[in-house]
Amino acid sequence: MVVAPAAPEVDTVQTGSAVAKPGGNNLKPSIISEGFEFIGEIRSSGYLTIDGTVRGTLSLHSIQIGVTGVLDGNVTCDTMNVKGNFSGSLDCRDLTIGSRAVVDGKVSFKSITIQRGGVVKGELKKKP
């Protein structure tokens, strides 16, 4: 009897959504490159770097918005590092806002670092 090996779990991409199905804790970082636009939902226990444009709902472990990156949506994450532009609602544990970043929206955090020159507009709420 010949048995085919089990297919490894991989990222699943559907129209308007991306769902990472990790086989373990060794997820590779994902990147939305400059010049790309993604509209929809992204869920993962991994890391995402945004150098392009993302609009939608995101639930990730860690997000970095690069200098050219734009993120507009509802975001839940453990850590977020903003060097570009964020607008929408954000719920995170650790938030870092870079010197050229603009953050506009409803932001809930446990710890925040704002570098000189970083712009914050909207509502900020520190979680206990």
N, C-alpha and C positions, 0 to 999 in steps of 0.2 A: 504494500500500500504506500502510495506517495502522498505526503502531506505538504502542502504549500506553507511557507512561513507566514506568520501573521503580519499583516500590514502595519507599519509603525503609525502612531498617531501623528497627524500633521495639522498645520493651520488650515482651517476651513474658511473659505471666502464665499459669501453669498451676496447677491445683489443688495447693496446698501448696508451690509454688515460684515464684520470680520470677527471671528471667534477663534482664539488660540486655544488648542487643546494640548496642554503640556503633557509630555510623557514623564517628566521629572522636573527638577529645579534647574535644569541646564538650558533654559530658554535663551535663544540668541536675541539681541536687541533688534527691534524693527525700526525702519526709517521711512518717513514720508519726505522725499527729497524736494528741494527747491524746484518749482515749476509744476509740481503735482498738486492736485486737489482731491480730497476724499470727503464725501458727504455720506453720513450714515452712522453706524454704531460700531465701536471697537471695544472688545472685552478681552483681557488677558491678565495673567499673573506676572507678566514680564515687563519689559522696558520699551518705551517708544520715544523716538526723537523726531520732532516735527521741524523740518526746514521749509516745507511747503505750506499748504493750507488744509486745515481739517475743520469741518463743521458737523456737529452732531453730538452724540452721547458717548462718553468714554468712561470705562472703568478699568484701571490698570494699576500695577504696583508703582511704577515710576514713569514720569513724563518729563521730557526736556523740550522746551520750545526754543529753537535756535534763533539767532538774530534775524533771519529772514522768515521765520515761522509765524504762522497765524493760527490760533485755535479759538473757535467760537462755538460754545456749546455748554452742555451740562457734564461736569467732570467729577469723578470720584477717584482718588488715588492716595497712595501712602506718601509719596514725595513728588514735588513738582518744582522744577527749576525753569524760570521764565527769563529768556534773554530777548524775546521778540514781543508779540502781541497776544494777549489773552482777553477774551470777553465772554461773559456768561456767568454760570454759577459753578463754584468750586468747593469741594469738601475734601480737605487733605490733612495729613498730620504735619508734615514739614514743607514749608513754602519758602523758596528763595526767589527774590525779584532782582534781576540784574540791573546794571547801570543804564542800559538803553531800553529796558522793558517798559511796556505799558500794560497794566492790569485794570480792567474795567468790569465791575459786576459785583455779585454777591459772593463773598469769599469767607469760608469757615476753615480755621486752621488751629493746630495745637502750638506750633512754633513758626515764627516768620523772621526772615532776614531781608531787609531792603537795602540794596547798595545805593550810594549817593548817585542821584540822577534818575533812579527808578521812579516811575509814575504809577500811583495807585488812585483809582477813582471808584466810587461805589460804596458798598457796605462791607466792613470787615468785622468778623466775629471770632474771638478767641474761644476755643473749646477748653473745657476744664481738663 
